[in-house]
Amino acid sequence: MNIVEKILFNHSTEPVKTISPGDIATVMVDRAIIVDMAALHPEFVENPPLRPFDPEKISLVFDHYVPAPSIEIANRVNRLRKLVSRWGIKDFFDTGRGGISHVLGGELGWFKPGSLIANTDSHTIATGAFNTLGRGLGTPELMNIIATGKTWFMVGETLKAELNGSVRRGSSAKDVFFHIASITGDIPGKNVEFAGTGIKTLGMDERSAISTMCAELSAEFAVFPPDDILRNYMDSAGVRDYRAITPDSDAEYFDEIHVDMESVEPMVAMPDRIINNVKPVSELGRVNVDVAVVGSCANGRLSDIRDVAEVLRGKKINRNVRLTVTPASRKVYMEAERLGYLSTIIEANGLVTNPTCGACLGGHMGVVGDGDTVISSTTRNFKGRMGSSRASIYLASARTVAISALYGYIKGDLNE
């Protein structure tokens, strides 16, 4: 079995001898995460489960609307707060105390290698960086999980993606993902398992960026194998009671791709979609921008904030550009502040916000208007994603966003 199949097998509630594509796997989850978006679903706030299967395995994280941008949302999330005491939840991260659930969970050791996570957010596939399976599920299914601790998955086929070499200077893991997307296209119902000698050159931020973005391939799971980098990270988080999973020597895959990361130059996803819509920035031509955004569960991490600060140090952004930088967690925010990254961005006339999903979903903290041309390091760019459906959203790495904000047009190389 491959990694996905083995983790599902290990969590099966039924006595099975193996797990294969096409099977329906009924499993126990290790942790269920609820985010504040659940407050927008009447079936959850009006008729929540009476009690959770295990309050120690339930987390509630406010991340999408932090702070609440309207009276309606403020009233709705207040109803979630009442569940904390009713259910006896200890892992509750209110406004200002946590960050984006996919980032916070990694920092706190929730994503133990070999574990299985359920969340109400579609980018829960991000957990794959930790050798963990994570899936975003609908609110009704999360209600069932909260009550029973169980869920089910249709087991999909798995693509093996071998990463070789290292990311070239000036490029990023986001660019590697765009390159992968240009090879795979849309793979709904299928999984991705990463392999290859290049993995050892990727830190946890980079792995997380790639696994997170695999949601845009319509993949179910996207998982990295365990290695010393992961083990050292878990040690630093104080987590040692886990069972990391590697594939069997005879594991089966429906296809295999090979990526030479050294050859990947800065990339950009053109407006409205990612699949079959990416190209090297060098082939784009001049595209002036009005708005530049750095943040999200994919690219609001410390290494992303560092890249922005390195580009902007001692400079000012273009007078026609509005730059917003949103750290993905409180920990990222505080470390970026300590290292001077945030002051560098502010001195360059960029705006730094509190940790939140913010502009990524078009909820607040940078909603874009009619006719705006946006360059963003966030996750999605379909029409209306960040605000107006009349805006044009280009996606790129945090570094490319910063360079573009500096020059006023989309640009991937600081030295050209």
Secondary structure, DSSP 8 states (H G I E B T S, - for coil): --HHHHHHHHTBSS--S---TT-EEEEE-SEEEEEGGGGG-HHHHHS--SS-S-GGGEEEE--SSSS--SHHHHHHHHHHHHHHHHHT-SEEE-TTS-B-HHHHHHHTT-S-TT-EEEESSGGGGGGGGGT-EEEE--HHHHHHHHHHSEEEEE---EEEEEEES---TT--HHHHHHHHHHHH---TT-EEEEESGGGGG--HHHHHHHHHHGGGGT-S-EE----HHHHHHHHHTT----------TT---SEEEEEEGGG---EEE-TT-STT-EEEGGGT---B-SEEEE-HHHH-SHHHHHHHHHHHTT----TT-EEEE--SBHHHHHHHHHTTHHHHHHHTT-EE--SSSGGGGTSSSS-B-TT-EEEE-SS--STTTTB-TTSEEEE--HHHHHHHHHHSB--S-TT-
